[in-house]
Amino acid sequence: MTLDVRIQQSVVANLSTRPTPVRTGPFVIGIDPSIDSPGINYATPLPGAEISGADVTALVTAFRSYDRKPRLEYVVSTAPGLEQLLLDAGFTVEERHEYLVCTPDSIQLRPAPDGYELREPATDADRAAMIAAQNAAFGGEPISTEADIARIGGLQARGGIAVMATAPDGTCAGGGMAVPPNDGVSEVAGIATPKPHRRRGLAGAVTTEITRRLFTAGVDIAWLEASGEDSWRVYERVGYRPTGRRLYIALD
């Protein structure tokens, strides 16, 4: 089994744990009724499946029935003809990303900066603080909702990992998470530190701690995507290496 297929299968497994997973033909849609974000509610193809234009039409219909924007994320090589089918149906490419992979042999441990503590959010108050810090780091409002808190708690309950950073003054300085592993593979996501805590090595330390915990739990492939050159450098210093291509594509 190729690494691309293993990564794509992990995406299928992750979407299948959404509160309302929907299977339509060769696709799985991960629907979360509590939030309409396209970054949460999206589809992915089953690796290697034969896909037709009629399958794409049915996929769009399924999205519309849940009042969600038709959107997909997937490893390109596992569905080589799909992009053209989607473009023919009116979809537009949002982004093309390289995904990066880390293994127990490639990880480079990066310690937390002096005075900062890395730990698992153990209470809803911890989860709320971590989510608010992540939202602020990504340019949003520093708030968290009950649905956000429940989502992180559910991820942890299913075997996923969350790590929060605490600053010397006791406030939350960011965090990140990893989805529940599937067949030894897990995606690391949401690594974020608000501006006052950047340029200290904290993002690398959070990434290291999440990845280390995954490997301790028996995972052999951790993967993620970088949102820009700065985060790319952070992840490479931890031991992540570019490995394959993913596509984000949606129908407006």
Secondary structure, DSSP 8 states (H G I E B T S, - for coil): --HHHHHHHHHHHHHTTSSEEEEETTEEEEE-TT---TTTSEEEE-TT----HHHHHHHHHHHHHTT---EEEEEGGGSTTHHHHHHHTT-EEEEEEEEEEE-TTT-------TT-EEE---SHHHHHHHHHHHHHHTTS-S---HHHHHHHHHHHHTT-EEEEEE-TTSSEEEEEEE---BTTEEEEEEEE--GGG-SSSHHHHHHHHHHHHHHHTT--EEEEE-SSHHHHHHHHHHT-EEEEEEEEEE--
